[in-house]
Amino acid sequence: MKVQGVDCSIVIKTAYREFDVPYAEETIREAVSLLEENASIEGDGTCRAIKKNGGATGCIITPLTIGTVPHLLYLAMGAAGKPLFVSETRNLYRYNLDLLPMEDTECFDLIQNRGTERRLYEDCRVQGFELRILREEAIKLRLDICSERSPVAYPYTDSFERASGERFSGDCVKYQINGKEFTNIYGVTLLCKKEGGTKTELWIKRSFDTDFELPSIIEEITITAQLLRDKYECRRFGIFRITLKRLVALSDETSVNTADTVIGPLRYYVAGSVNTEVFESFEGGL
C-alpha cells in the first residue's frame, strides 16, 4: 500500500511464519490514557493530567486472499487443530479452527512500516473481529488488536514478500441453513468480541422471499466461500467454510418503505459453537 507516495506495509509474525497483510486500512498505534485531576467546585484549584502509555491498540481491515486467509482466520478464531491431509492431492492439508477467548490465544508480533518509520508491536492479540461478506464486494476482515507492551523502533531493513493472489468475493459464497441452501441472502456480517469470553452475532442481509424466509432459530448455518478458479499450483484449492450452530434471532432491522426489492438485515445471537475450515499447501502449522 502507498500513502502519498510512501510505501507502507503491515507484517505479522507468528510462531510458525511471517507474512505481509494487504490491508485496506490500519490504525495500529500506541495506547495512551490520561489520569485527570480537576479543580474543586468550592474553591480555587488546578487542573492537571498524567499521561500513561498502556501498550498498543487499533485495527487492521484487510481483504481475504488465497495466501492470507488461513493465517488471518486463525488469528481471528484463536485455535487450530492438527492438520489433516486431503486425499487425492499432493500437498494439501485441512485445518479446523475453533473460536477461543482472547486470553486463551497465542501472542503474535506486528511490524508496522510507514515509509521511513518502522515500529514493532510485541505480544499482540485479537480482542475482536468483524467479517463482512456482501455481493459485488471483496470479502473483508477487521481485526481489533491490542497489546500490553508499548511499541519500539524496528531499525532493521528486512524485506518481506508482498502477499498476492486472488481475492475472495461475496459473489462466490453459498449459504446453507438447516441443511437447505438459501439463494436470497445478499450477504452476512459476523461480529465477535473475545475479551473476557466470546460473544458472537451474525447479521444476515436477505431479500424478501416467502419461499426462502429464514427461521427464528437456526440450528446450523454453513457459509462457504470459493474462488473463481478451482485450483492453483500444488493443488491448493481456494476455499474456506464457516459453520455456526444454534443461532437465535434477536431482532429484525428491516425498514420497508419502497415498492422495489427490499434487502433487510436479521440479527442473530450465536449460542452454540463457531468453527472454520481452511486449507494450506503444506504441513507447517498456522
Sequence and secondary structure as in RCSB ss.txt:
>XXXX:A:sequence
MKVQGVDCSIVIKTAYREFDVPYAEETIREAVSLLEENASIEGDGTCRAIKKNGGATGCIITPLTIGTVPHLLYL
AMGAAGKPLFVSETRNLYRYNLDLLPMEDTECFDLIQNRGTERRLYEDCRVQGFELRILREEAIKLRLDICSERS
PVAYPYTDSFERASGERFSGDCVKYQINGKEFTNIYGVTLLCKKEGGTKTELWIKRSFDTDFELPSIIEEITITA
QLLRDKYECRRFGIFRITLKRLVALSDETSVNTADTVIGPLRYYVAGSVNTEVFESFEGGL
>XXXX:A:secstr
 EETTEEEEEEEE SS EEEE  SEE  EEEEEEEEE   SSS    EEEEEEEEEEEEEEEE BTTTHHHHHHH
HHEEE   EE TT SS EEEEEEE  GGGS  EEEEEEETTEEEEEEEEEEEEEEEEEETTSB EEEEEEEESS 
 EE           S B BGGGEEEEETTEEES EEEEEEEEE TTS EEEEEEEEE  GGG   SEEEEEEEEE
E SS   GGG   EEEEEEEEEEEEEE      SS  EEEEEEEE S EEEEEEESSSS  
